Amino acid sequence: MSIRYKGDILGALKEKGYSTARLRKEKVFGERTMQEFRTNGVIPYKTLNKLCEMLDCQVGDIIEYIPDAAQDSAAPNNV
């Protein structure tokens, strides 16, 4: 996968006072979404937006693009 989380999403939320129990109780994120956080899975833009709001950060603080080695060698130098 070329996009990955920069850190532990659930850990960052916990630092802001959002334990997994609280997230479930307040129905902020469902169990499936929290599992996606744990496994570096795909999340929708709406969830990413909510994370930025809750963590008071930018998208680039949460995710990063990592080029695949195969793509690097085949890709042209211009965008």
N, C-alpha and C positions, 0 to 999 in steps of 0.2 A: 504494500500500500504506500502511496506517495505522500499522504497526509497523515500526521500523527499528533497526538497530544504532547505538549511540551512537559507536562508534569502530571502529578496525581490529582485529578479533578476532584474526587471525593475528599481527598486530604485538604485541598484548598478550600473546599466548601466547609469542611469541619472547622478549619481555622477561623472562618467567618461566622461560626456558630450554627452551622447546618449539619447536624449529624444525619446519618442515613435514616435513623428512626424518625427524626423530625421531618426529613424530606418526604418520607412515606406518609406520616400522619397528616401533614399539611397538603399532601398530594401535589407537591411541587414537581417531582419527577416520579415516573412509575418505575417498577423494578426492572423492566426491560431496558429503560434508558440508563439506569444506574449500572446495569450489567454492561452496557455499551461503554460506559466510562471506564469500567474495570478492564475491559478487553481491547481497548483502543478501537472500538467499533464506530460505525458511522452514525452520526446524529443529525437530525434535521436542523435547518437554519434557525427555526423558532427556538429550539433548545439551546443552540449556540448563543442566540440573542439573550435568552434568559440567563445563561451562565455569565455573560459579560455584565449584565445588569447586577446580578448577585455578587460577583467578585469585583465589581467596579474596575473593569479592565477592557482592553481591546481584544479583538479576535486573534491577532498575532501574538498575544500573551498566552493564549490557550492552545493554539494549533500551529504547526509549521509544515512546510512542504519539503519533502526529502526526495530528490530525484532518484529514480531507479537506475542502477548501473547500466542496464541494457538501453534505457532511453537516452542516457548521456552520450553513449558512443554513436547512436544513430541520429540524434537530433542535430539540426543545423545550428550554427552559432548565432543566428539572428532570430528574433522573436516575431 
